[in-house]
Amino acid sequence: MKTKLNGLVLAGGKSTRMGTDKGELAYHGKPHREYLYELLEEFFDDVYLSIRSEQQQNLPENLKTITDKDQYRGPLNGMISAHQEFPEVSWLVVATDLPLIDKDSIQQLIDQRNPEKIATAYATNQSRLPEPMFAIWEANSFPKAIEYLESGTNTCPRKFLINSETELIFPSSDDILINANNKEEYELALKKLQQVES
C-alpha cells in the first residue's frame, strides 16, 4: 500500500569539503536548497527543509523546516528526524549537493516508486549502486535504518540500501546524479548546467 509522500530537501550537512554551505550555492540563480524546495513543491503539498538548528536564521520564513535531532551520525540523521516528526509518511529525499536534478527526474522517481520495497533509489547506469540522497524512502524503512545505525557497524545510507530490498531506477543521463562536494565538483556542475541550458 502506498503511504502519503512528502518532499524533503536534505540541507543540514556540515559542507566541510566545500568550505561553504552547499545549500547556499546558486546553480539556478538562487540558493540551491530553495531551488530544490520549490521544485518539490510542484509535486507535493508538504515539503520540508532538513536543517541544523543554527541554519534557521539564514532562511526565508516561508520554508517549512525540520531541525536535526542529532541522535545519529551522517545523512540518515536528517531523514530519521523527519520520520520522527511524521512517522506514517514516506519521503522523497533530495540532497543539496545534487545540482543537476530536474523536474523530469523527480517525476520519473515518483512514477517508478515501488512501495513494496524499503526504498526506490536512483543508481547511475555505470555504477548500478543506489543513490540514497535522491530516493523515495518508505515509512517502514526508518525503523530498520535505526536498527542498522544502532548496530554500530556503519552509518552509510548507501550500504544500508545495498543490503536491503531496494528498487533501483536509472536516469536518462548519469549527469543527473553528479555530486558537488568540493570546489572542483562545483565548477564541473556549473559547466554541465551551461551545456544543458545551451
Helices and strands as residue ranges (DSSP letters): E 5-10, G 22-24, H 32-41, E 47-51, G 53-58, E 65-67, H 76-85, E 90-95, H 103-111, E 119-123, E 130-137, H 141-150, H 157-162, E 166-169, G 174-177, H 183-197
